[in-house]
Amino acid sequence: MFMRFFTELREAKVPVTLKEYLMLMEALDKVVIERTVDEFYYLSRSALVKDEKNLDRFDQVFSHVFKGLEKVDGIGVSDIPAEWLKKLSDQFLTDEEKAQIEAMGGFEALMEELAKRMKDAKEGKGEGDEGKGGMGPKGDSPFGANGYHPEGVRVGQDKGRHGKAIKVWDKREYKNLDDSVELGTRNIKVALRRLRRWVREGAPEELDMNATIRGTAEKGYLDINLRAERRNKISVLIFFDIGGSMDSHIKVCEELFSAARSEFKNMEFYYFHNCLYESVWKDNRRRHAEKLNTWDILHKYSHDYKVIFVGDATMSPYEITYPGGSVEHWNEEAGAVWIDRVAGIYENMVWLNPTAERHWDYTPSIELMKQLVGDRMYPLTIEGLDKAMRELSR
């Protein structure tokens, strides 16, 4: 049963290793948890899941193997192993309650009856919300919410009441962390957290518990030790493309900006249009009146900054390759020259493109920009952000 759990996690693209599986088996051998499904769920999740984006897939596989819920890729329902249920029943149910279950025909009959009740409910043939055999509130059916039965299956209830439901039909809690879903500020923060380098700098203001205990034991009196707060050392410089075809990507850029401001305490940002030229700006409302010299920006921030360009790179190729190619002003030097200068100063640089990657091959300017940034262009998705942060962490 447990080996099946392991293999199905691998099939669902949850990167579990044999070492982690053996660690889980060792924990079970040493009885570090009570023998309940919930306890085993949290133990196995802690041992086998290393990345938040895999939590939802883990839940689906766990439900399929141990609770009979829907499996990844739409595979149907599956029964809970009878030997596990018997152990739970022996531990939590009284003799009278066991007799009630046996009178129904055991767990297999319970599951068959559930399938029939669910089908009848879907067709409008349910028995009602309450009373004898009812599936709804206050009913004594083995199925439903807020009712009572010694071996029940909970359907549509936010929490347990009697603590004796063997199988829980609840919504999965981690759908929005999966890397296949749409972006959101929460998801972006998770991806950006890969770009971290912790250091302790500044005044010693945080209590160092270990040093305090050690010093007190050695000196025989209370010896309080302080240390500097742990901070993220990473410095980030972001250039946002604004206007034109980027108008349709405003929402995701706002989410990225919000998440980045939260995750990176030392972050600077500037705006450009289509391609980087000799000037950038900080305020889009005064973009023509308050432009900043790009050379000054490149000399202001040291070479250890991580540089991120955010733009769809959708424009005429002339805007990248020729002087005067800009649609807004006469640029003395081609945009490609400025991109090369940034790449020459900053070793860690990526380009995030909000356009779906499947469309890139149809736009010559995207392919051209991708070459200029050393093939370090990534789609603005959770998976793309994850790869970009790995690249910047090198």
Backbone torsions as a table, in degrees:
resi	resn	phi	psi	omega
1	MET	NA	-46.2	-177.9
2	PHE	-71.3	-34.9	177.1
3	MET	-65.7	-35.4	175.4
4	ARG	-62.8	-40.8	177.0
5	PHE	-58.5	-45.8	-179.7
6	PHE	-62.1	-48.5	-177.0
7	THR	-66.5	-37.0	179.8
8	GLU	-71.7	-30.3	172.5
9	LEU	-63.0	-42.2	178.3
10	ARG	-63.8	-41.8	179.1
11	GLU	-64.2	-29.8	179.5
12	ALA	-85.7	10.0	177.4
13	LYS	69.0	25.2	170.8
14	VAL	-90.2	115.7	-171.2
15	PRO	-75.5	74.2	176.8
16	VAL	-95.4	146.9	-179.1
17	THR	-112.2	163.7	179.0
18	LEU	-63.0	-35.1	178.7
19	LYS	-61.5	-42.6	179.4
20	GLU	-67.6	-38.6	177.7
21	TYR	-62.8	-43.7	179.2
22	LEU	-65.6	-35.1	176.4
23	MET	-63.8	-39.8	176.8
24	LEU	-63.9	-42.4	179.0
25	MET	-63.8	-38.5	178.5
26	GLU	-63.9	-40.5	178.5
27	ALA	-63.1	-38.6	178.1
28	LEU	-67.8	-39.8	178.7
29	ASP	-61.4	-35.0	-178.0
30	LYS	-88.1	3.7	175.5
31	VAL	52.4	56.2	179.1
32	VAL	-82.5	-7.7	178.8
33	ILE	-132.5	163.8	170.6
34	GLU	-74.4	154.2	-176.5
35	ARG	-82.1	71.2	175.4
36	THR	-129.4	156.3	-179.8
37	VAL	-62.9	-43.4	-178.9
38	ASP	-60.8	-44.9	179.5
39	GLU	-61.8	-43.3	179.7
40	PHE	-65.8	-36.7	177.9
41	TYR	-58.1	-50.4	-177.7
42	TYR	-68.3	-36.9	178.0
43	LEU	-64.9	-48.4	-177.9
44	SER	-67.1	-36.1	178.0
45	ARG	-64.8	-40.9	179.0
46	SER	-65.9	-36.8	-175.8
47	ALA	-80.1	-31.9	-168.6
48	LEU	-107.4	-20.6	-176.5
49	VAL	-103.9	120.8	-177.5
50	LYS	-105.0	-14.3	-174.6
51	ASP	-133.9	134.2	-177.1
52	GLU	-57.6	-31.0	-175.9
53	LYS	-68.1	-13.9	179.5
54	ASN	-96.0	0.4	-176.1
55	LEU	-63.6	-40.6	-177.9
56	ASP	-66.8	-42.1	178.5
57	ARG	-64.7	-37.0	176.3
58	PHE	-60.9	-45.8	-179.1
59	ASP	-60.2	-40.5	-178.9
60	GLN	-65.5	-42.6	179.1
61	VAL	-66.9	-43.2	178.9
62	PHE	-58.9	-43.5	179.7
63	SER	-62.1	-40.9	-178.8
64	HIS	-66.7	-42.7	-173.8
65	VAL	-79.6	-40.5	-170.8
66	PHE	-111.6	-20.6	-176.0
67	LYS	-122.5	-2.6	176.7
68	GLY	79.8	15.0	179.7
69	LEU	-84.6	178.9	-177.7
70	GLU	-65.6	137.4	-178.3
71	LYS	-94.2	164.4	174.6
72	VAL	-54.7	144.3	178.0
73	ASP	70.8	17.1	170.0
74	GLY	82.3	11.5	177.0
75	ILE	-67.3	145.7	-168.5
76	GLY	-74.6	-162.9	-174.3
77	VAL	-77.0	155.9	-179.4
78	SER	-141.7	145.0	-177.6
79	ASP	-77.2	151.1	171.4
80	ILE	-72.8	138.4	179.1
81	PRO	-54.7	131.8	-174.3
82	ALA	-62.9	-35.1	-177.2
83	GLU	-66.4	-33.1	177.9
84	TRP	-68.1	-45.6	-179.0
85	LEU	-61.6	-38.1	-179.7
86	LYS	-62.9	-41.8	178.6
87	LYS	-62.0	-43.1	179.0
88	LEU	-64.7	-41.8	-180.0
89	SER	-63.1	-42.8	179.7
90	ASP	-61.5	-32.8	-175.2
91	GLN	-82.3	-36.7	-168.7
92	PHE	-112.6	-15.2	-174.5
93	LEU	-105.7	145.6	176.5
94	THR	-79.5	167.9	178.5
95	ASP	-61.3	-37.1	179.3
96	GLU	-64.4	-41.8	179.9
97	GLU	-67.6	-38.1	177.4
98	LYS	-62.6	-37.7	179.3
99	ALA	-64.5	-37.1	177.7
100	GLN	-63.6	-39.4	-179.8
101	ILE	-67.3	-45.2	179.3
102	GLU	-61.7	-35.1	179.1
103	ALA	-62.9	-28.4	177.6
104	MET	-80.4	-14.9	-178.4
105	GLY	108.8	10.6	179.2
106	GLY	84.9	-174.1	-173.0
107	PHE	-67.0	-37.9	-179.8
108	GLU	-60.1	-43.6	177.4
109	ALA	-64.4	-35.4	177.9
110	LEU	-60.0	-45.9	-179.1
111	MET	-67.2	-39.3	178.5
112	GLU	-63.8	-41.1	179.1
113	GLU	-66.7	-35.6	177.2
114	LEU	-61.4	-45.9	-179.9
115	ALA	-59.3	-41.4	179.9
116	LYS	-66.5	-44.6	-179.7
117	ARG	-62.6	-41.4	-179.8
118	MET	-63.8	-39.9	178.6
119	LYS	-65.4	-44.4	179.2
120	ASP	-63.0	-39.8	179.5
121	ALA	-63.2	-39.2	-179.6
122	LYS	-65.1	-32.7	-178.2
123	GLU	-92.0	5.0	178.3
124	GLY	80.4	25.5	-178.8
125	LYS	-111.0	22.4	-175.9
126	GLY	-65.9	165.6	-176.6
127	GLU	-90.9	2.5	179.3
128	GLY	106.5	178.2	-173.6
129	ASP	-89.8	-24.0	-172.7
130	GLU	-138.4	173.5	172.4
131	GLY	90.5	-171.0	-175.4
132	LYS	-62.5	121.2	177.8
133	GLY	78.9	-1.7	-176.8
134	GLY	-68.8	146.0	-179.3
135	MET	-92.5	-12.5	-174.8
136	GLY	-89.9	-163.7	179.7
137	PRO	-56.3	137.8	175.4
138	LYS	73.6	-2.5	179.8
139	GLY	-75.3	161.8	178.5
140	ASP	-108.0	16.0	174.2
141	SER	-64.1	152.4	175.4
142	PRO	-71.8	-1.1	-179.5
143	PHE	-122.1	156.4	173.2
144	GLY	113.6	-162.1	-175.1
145	ALA	-124.4	144.6	170.6
146	ASN	65.1	10.5	178.1
147	GLY	-100.4	-162.0	-179.6
148	TYR	-140.4	133.2	169.1
149	HIS	-160.8	142.5	-174.5
150	PRO	-62.8	-27.1	177.8
151	GLU	-131.6	73.3	-171.7
152	GLY	-93.5	163.2	172.5
153	VAL	-119.0	117.0	-174.0
154	ARG	-82.1	131.0	178.7
155	VAL	-130.2	114.4	174.5
156	GLY	72.2	32.7	178.7
157	GLN	-119.1	136.3	-173.3
158	ASP	-76.7	-17.4	179.3
159	LYS	-161.9	160.7	179.7
160	GLY	-76.4	151.5	179.3
161	ARG	-111.5	-45.7	-178.4
162	HIS	-102.0	-9.6	177.5
163	GLY	73.8	19.6	-175.4
164	LYS	-123.3	9.8	176.4
165	ALA	-74.0	126.1	-176.4
166	ILE	-78.1	-32.6	-173.1
167	LYS	-131.1	134.9	-173.9
168	VAL	-115.1	121.5	178.2
169	TRP	-102.0	80.4	-177.1
170	ASP	-117.3	163.9	176.2
171	LYS	-69.6	144.8	175.7
172	ARG	-70.6	140.6	-171.9
173	GLU	-93.1	-12.5	-169.3
174	TYR	-119.0	24.9	-179.4
175	LYS	-56.5	-42.0	-173.0
176	ASN	-74.6	-2.0	177.2
177	LEU	-96.3	-11.2	-178.7
178	ASP	-66.6	141.2	-176.8
179	ASP	-76.0	3.6	177.9
180	SER	-98.7	-2.7	-178.4
181	VAL	-95.3	173.1	-179.8
182	GLU	-66.2	156.3	178.2
183	LEU	-69.5	157.4	173.5
184	GLY	-160.7	162.2	-177.4
185	THR	-56.1	-40.2	179.3
186	ARG	-62.0	-46.2	-179.3
187	ASN	-65.3	-41.0	-179.8
188	ILE	-62.4	-40.8	178.4
189	LYS	-59.6	-41.9	178.9
190	VAL	-59.0	-43.8	-179.2
191	ALA	-68.7	-40.7	-177.1
192	LEU	-67.6	-21.5	-176.9
193	ARG	-66.7	-13.0	175.3
194	ARG	-67.2	-24.2	-177.5
195	LEU	-93.3	81.3	-178.8
196	ARG	-141.8	145.1	170.6
197	ARG	-142.1	105.1	-172.9
198	TRP	-81.8	133.9	174.3
199	VAL	-140.0	162.5	175.2
200	ARG	-111.4	109.9	-178.3
201	GLU	-131.9	157.8	176.8
202	GLY	95.7	-167.0	-177.1
203	ALA	-71.4	144.7	177.6
204	PRO	-73.6	100.1	-175.9
205	GLU	-121.8	-8.3	-176.0
206	GLU	-105.3	135.5	-179.2
207	LEU	-65.9	127.4	174.9
208	ASP	-95.9	96.1	-173.2
209	MET	-62.9	-46.6	-177.7
210	ASN	-61.6	-45.5	179.6
211	ALA	-65.7	-35.6	178.9
212	THR	-65.3	-44.4	178.9
213	ILE	-64.2	-45.6	-179.2
214	ARG	-63.1	-46.7	-179.3
215	GLY	-64.0	-39.8	178.6
216	THR	-64.0	-41.9	179.9
217	ALA	-66.0	-38.0	-177.9
218	GLU	-74.4	-36.5	-172.2
219	LYS	-97.4	-17.0	177.6
220	GLY	83.6	5.3	175.0
221	TYR	-143.4	166.5	-176.8
222	LEU	-64.7	113.7	-178.3
223	ASP	-115.4	94.3	-176.6
224	ILE	-80.2	126.7	178.1
225	ASN	-116.0	135.4	177.9
226	LEU	-114.8	158.7	176.9
227	ARG	-143.8	162.9	179.6
228	ALA	-69.8	151.4	179.5
229	GLU	-68.1	144.5	179.2
230	ARG	-79.7	122.3	-176.4
231	ARG	-127.7	158.0	175.9
232	ASN	-81.5	117.7	-174.7
233	LYS	-77.7	-16.7	-173.3
234	ILE	-61.6	134.6	174.4
235	SER	-113.7	133.5	-172.8
236	VAL	-126.3	136.5	175.6
237	LEU	-120.6	116.8	-176.1
238	ILE	-114.9	133.6	174.2
239	PHE	-112.4	119.5	-179.2
240	PHE	-103.1	125.8	169.5
241	ASP	-72.6	136.6	-175.5
242	ILE	-137.3	142.3	176.1
243	GLY	89.1	167.1	177.4
244	GLY	65.1	-130.4	-177.8
245	SER	-66.9	-14.9	178.4
246	MET	-77.3	-10.2	-179.3
247	ASP	-59.8	-31.5	-179.7
248	SER	-76.9	-6.1	-179.9
249	HIS	-112.9	17.1	-175.6
250	ILE	-59.7	-44.2	-175.0
251	LYS	-59.9	-49.2	-177.0
252	VAL	-68.5	-32.9	176.7
253	CYS	-67.7	-38.0	176.3
254	GLU	-63.3	-40.9	179.1
255	GLU	-65.0	-41.6	177.7
256	LEU	-63.0	-43.9	180.0
257	PHE	-62.2	-45.1	179.7
258	SER	-61.6	-45.5	-179.7
259	ALA	-65.7	-40.8	-179.0
260	ALA	-65.9	-40.4	178.4
261	ARG	-62.3	-34.1	-179.8
262	SER	-74.5	-39.1	-174.3
263	GLU	-84.6	-34.6	-175.6
264	PHE	-111.8	107.6	-178.6
265	LYS	-70.2	-27.2	178.8
266	ASN	-109.6	80.4	-177.3
267	MET	-130.1	135.8	175.0
268	GLU	-122.0	149.5	-178.6
269	PHE	-141.3	152.0	177.0
270	TYR	-146.0	160.6	179.7
271	TYR	-110.8	151.0	171.6
272	PHE	-145.2	174.0	177.8
273	HIS	-125.2	119.1	178.7
274	ASN	68.9	-64.3	-179.5
275	CYS	-138.0	153.4	179.2
276	LEU	-73.0	130.9	176.5
277	TYR	-127.0	-152.7	-172.2
278	GLU	-76.8	-6.5	179.5
279	SER	-144.2	152.0	176.4
280	VAL	-134.9	179.5	-179.6
281	TRP	-150.6	162.7	-179.3
282	LYS	-105.6	-26.0	-175.4
283	ASP	-123.5	113.8	-176.6
284	ASN	-67.2	-23.4	179.0
285	ARG	-72.8	-21.9	-178.6
286	ARG	-123.9	33.1	-174.0
287	ARG	-61.7	-30.4	-179.1
288	HIS	-87.3	-21.0	-176.5
289	ALA	-97.1	-26.0	-173.6
290	GLU	-128.5	62.0	178.2
291	LYS	-84.6	151.0	180.0
292	LEU	-115.8	140.3	-178.9
293	ASN	-69.2	126.6	-177.9
294	THR	-62.7	-37.8	177.7
295	TRP	-58.4	-41.3	179.7
296	ASP	-63.0	-37.9	179.1
297	ILE	-64.9	-44.2	-177.5
298	LEU	-68.7	-26.1	176.5
299	HIS	-86.5	-18.4	-176.2
300	LYS	-77.2	-39.3	-174.1
301	TYR	-104.1	130.6	-173.9
302	SER	-65.7	163.5	-173.4
303	HIS	-67.6	-12.9	-179.4
304	ASP	-85.1	0.0	174.3
305	TYR	-66.4	146.2	172.8
306	LYS	-92.2	123.0	-174.9
307	VAL	-103.4	131.3	179.0
308	ILE	-127.2	121.7	170.8
309	PHE	-96.8	135.9	177.1
310	VAL	-122.8	113.2	-179.2
311	GLY	-174.7	160.1	-179.0
312	ASP	-85.6	-6.4	177.9
313	ALA	52.5	29.0	-178.8
314	THR	-102.8	109.2	-175.7
315	MET	-165.8	180.0	172.1
316	SER	-72.3	137.9	177.6
317	PRO	-56.4	-26.7	179.4
318	TYR	-63.1	-29.1	179.0
319	GLU	-65.8	-20.1	179.6
320	ILE	-97.1	-38.2	-166.5
321	THR	-101.4	-14.5	-173.8
322	TYR	-125.1	144.9	167.9
323	PRO	-62.7	142.8	-178.2
324	GLY	76.7	7.8	-177.9
325	GLY	-78.4	-16.1	-178.8
326	SER	-63.5	143.7	179.7
327	VAL	-85.8	-4.0	-175.6
328	GLU	-111.6	-26.4	-176.8
329	HIS	-159.4	174.3	176.8
330	TRP	-88.8	112.1	178.8
331	ASN	-95.2	123.5	-176.6
332	GLU	-65.6	-31.6	-179.4
333	GLU	-123.7	148.8	-179.1
334	ALA	-64.5	152.3	178.8
335	GLY	-61.2	-33.6	179.4
336	ALA	-59.5	-33.2	179.2
337	VAL	-63.6	-41.4	-179.1
338	TRP	-71.2	-37.2	176.5
339	ILE	-63.3	-40.7	177.6
340	ASP	-62.7	-37.6	-180.0
341	ARG	-65.2	-42.4	178.2
342	VAL	-62.6	-44.3	-179.5
343	ALA	-64.4	-30.5	179.4
344	GLY	-74.3	-28.2	-178.9
345	ILE	-88.8	-43.0	-173.9
346	TYR	-108.6	115.3	-178.3
347	GLU	-67.6	-35.1	-177.8
348	ASN	-102.1	104.4	-175.9
349	MET	-144.9	136.8	175.6
350	VAL	-138.1	162.8	175.7
351	TRP	-122.7	125.2	177.2
352	LEU	-102.3	123.1	-175.2
353	ASN	-113.2	117.6	179.8
354	PRO	-73.8	-10.8	176.1
355	THR	-73.6	138.0	-179.7
356	ALA	-56.5	135.0	-173.8
357	GLU	-60.3	-28.5	-178.3
358	ARG	-66.3	-15.5	179.9
359	HIS	-96.4	-5.7	-172.9
360	TRP	-61.8	-39.7	-175.1
361	ASP	-64.9	-17.7	-177.5
362	TYR	-90.0	-3.5	-177.8
363	THR	-119.7	106.9	-177.0
364	PRO	-55.4	-36.8	-176.5
365	SER	-67.6	-31.2	177.8
366	ILE	-66.8	-45.2	178.5
367	GLU	-62.4	-37.9	179.5
368	LEU	-66.4	-44.9	179.7
369	MET	-67.0	-36.4	178.3
370	LYS	-60.4	-39.4	176.9
371	GLN	-67.2	-40.1	-177.7
372	LEU	-64.4	-32.0	-179.1
373	VAL	-94.1	18.2	175.0
374	GLY	69.7	36.7	179.6
375	ASP	60.6	28.1	179.6
376	ARG	-106.1	40.5	174.9
377	MET	-98.7	132.7	-177.4
378	TYR	-130.5	145.6	176.9
379	PRO	-68.6	148.2	-179.7
380	LEU	-83.0	69.5	175.2
381	THR	-126.9	172.3	178.2
382	ILE	-60.7	-45.9	179.6
383	GLU	-64.5	-41.5	178.4
384	GLY	-63.6	-42.4	177.0
385	LEU	-61.9	-41.3	179.7
386	ASP	-59.7	-45.8	179.2
387	LYS	-66.1	-39.5	179.7
388	ALA	-64.0	-41.7	179.8
389	MET	-67.3	-35.1	175.3
390	ARG	-63.6	-40.1	179.1
391	GLU	-64.5	-43.7	-179.8
392	LEU	-69.8	-20.2	-178.4
393	SER	-82.8	-8.6	-178.0
394	ARG	-64.1	NA	NA
